[in-house]
């Protein structure tokens, strides 16, 4: 069992590391120089003929576009998750510390967002805010925030009920000091797992926004827009859809495996 869990963590970490390296490397190097330059004479070249994954309808190298799109997708998803984790974590800490009715009211306010499908709601908000990096980021962050608020509140309440927190309060430690020295170290692992799991959903949402034209505007490469552009050429050039589609699936799988592996590794019950 332990070997399987370690393998899950290793595979997920390797996929995430590979995507991160491609995203960092893309602004400085891609298989084709000037990857956004149109090359009409090389349009719709098949894989291995016009590059590893072929070329698109404008003659651009698909692999180079995927590398550039990785940076855009990861940057949008990571920024959104960071915002959601920080704001949701603060709300969860406050709700657990306040407790009783006030904390419950605060959690009910975040639960309102759970009533709406996250992907559909993010698309509606992005459509209202307009296209661009920050509109997509805010849309994803807003509907991911309740997850972190709920997880933080539940885990914090469990930690606050322990004897060492009671002892710290008896010694006169303040709420912020208890949160910093006792609560945060004990919930950091749970939050790290949620960050990894929610990154997969954020990447999928960002791709959906790009597919509908609500992500970053052209000519900035986007995995979702690459899928949208490939619809017209499904019969003559199926690789145009397969490449970004498989990349999105691989990214989501990698972050989910990483989150599952972290959960199994950090949980002493599963390690035993």
Secondary structure, 3 states (H helix, E strand, C coil): CHHHHHHHHHHHHHHHHHHHHHHHHHCCCCCCCCCCCCCHHHCCCCCCCCCCCCECCCCCEHHHHHHHHHHHHHHHHHHHHHHHHHHHHHHHHHHHHHCHHHHHHHHHHHHHHHCCCHHHHHHHHHHHHCCCHHHHHHHHHHCCHHHHHHHHHHHHHHHHCCHHHHHHHHCCCCHHHHHHHHHHHHHHHHHHHHHHHHHHHHHHHHHHHHHCCCCCCCCCCCHHHHHHHHHHHCCCCCHHHHHHHHHHHHHHHHHHHHHHHHHHHHCHHHHC
